[in-house]
Amino acid sequence: MQKSPTAFRNPLSRRLFLKSTAAAFGAPYFVPSSILGANSPNERINVGVIGTGNQARLDLPSFMRNDDVQVVAICDVNTGSHGYCHKDHFLGREPARKLVNKYYADKTGVESYKACDAYADFRKIIDRPDIDAVAIIVPDHWHALMTIMAAKAGKDIYCEKPLSLTIEQGKQMVATVRKHKRILQTGSHFRSSPGNRFVCELVLNGRIGKLKRIRTSLVPNNKVGPGPGWKPMPVPKGFDYETWIGPAPMVPYHQDRCLYRFRFGLDYSGGQMTNFGAHSNDMAQWGNGTSLTGPMEYEPIKAVWPPKGSLFTTAEFAHFRARYANGVVLECKNDERWQGARFEGTEGWVQYGFDGLHTHPKSLATSKIGPDEIHLPKSVEGRTKDGNGCIFIADHIRNFLDSVKSRVDPIEPVEVGHRTATICHIGNMCLLLDRKLQWDPENERFINDNEANLMMSRPMRDPWNI
């Protein structure tokens, strides 16, 4: 049976996590008593959260638990409904607003606290001059537009992974964030895991000898969509489907197209390749020392696609192989037995993922990284272990907040998130085209392949454009 990724990604204490996820946004949970405003207004970061679906169950509490943060606005096109990853989760704009107001009411002792605004139009958050930073927790096809608009409006950005829907979108995100001198943290929170950092340091410091191969895994698809012959459904009351579709092609509504299940439509995402691949391949990049570049050659091994005419269009099984300039081979595929990254060298191997650390020889697990060896950056100083329930979403968000204040890049800046997403996108592209692709990482173009270069971007539906 596939292990639940939720436990691995828990950013809260076990007590708070169980209470918050058991009832999702519908039941508020106890928070430690502290006074909102203990930090001066000049130090407090006002945050607007765009998207209050499945991932926001974890991200939103992780923002609020910081005393120097105030969530002042949330936005979602869905007023509130079931139909997300778990059927008992009732999520959306109004459940999120109630959660935020209840949190701050408990925290301040002001029972009537109602200072969080809720919008259906994300532009109202971006346009607010009192908002310093935005959290973009929406389907992938909205990431680039929202990020670019927010950067131009002077907002710092926490954008969930994968950073982009296409390679060209990612390049534009990088350019705009840098032009406007904004802080952007990509939500690939494995970068904030001490366990992941330790494994990557072992590899970079030669503990497994010369690195030869990296194996990265993707979780199997966890939803089954309607096959050929599916029928359109009426749009539910309280759901702005027109805005949800946004820049993607307009198609008839079906409940399995939206909310959590957007992950399995190529118009909105790249399947588990860009979902969990944005974690495992990001780990590969870090341990290989290639965070600002990527492989040069991609080879399709196997792909299984839904039957023609199905609502879901992303791969049901994906397996590709890539090669870096340094000769290291990256092999990525769906595997229900484990999820994470495994580094194989001439003298041993190390693996890290949902089920923790595994090494060969076993002595590597207790190896110490010396003061004169390579040390990778930490999201939170002093954090040496993942901790009970794994706290690295909270640490990843804390690292972003610290960067907003210091104006120093966070642990997963825009260029790094873009390069990891690029690997996932090209993995999908070589499987769709069913042929090898030669990639120039420096110029970010395919070599002698016009068809592949055209796939780096997609048209956007009016009135949305970059």
Secondary structure, 3 states (H helix, E strand, C coil): CCCCHHHHCCCCCHHHHHHHHHCHHHCCCCCCCCCCCCCCCCCCEEEEEECCCCCHHHHHHHHHCCCCEEEEEEECCECCECCCCCCCCCECHHHHHHHHHHHHHHHHCCCCCCCCEEECCCHHHHCCCCCCEEEECCCHHHHHHHHHHHHHCCCEEEECCCCCCCHHHHHHHHHHHHHCCCCEEECCHHHHCHHHHHHHHHHHCCCCCCEEEEEEEECCCCCCCCCCCCCCCCCCCCECHHHHHCCCCCCCCCCCCCHHHHHHCCCCCCCHHHHCHHHHHHHHHHHHCCCCCCCCEEEEEEEECCCCCCCCCCCCEEEEEEECCCCCEEEEEECCCCCEEEEEECCEEEEEECCEEEEECHHHHHCCCCCCCCCCCCCCCCCCCCCCCCCHHHHHHHHHHHHHHHCCCCCCCHHHHHHHHHHHHHHHHHHHHCCCEEEECCCCEECCCHHHHHCCCCCCCCCCCC
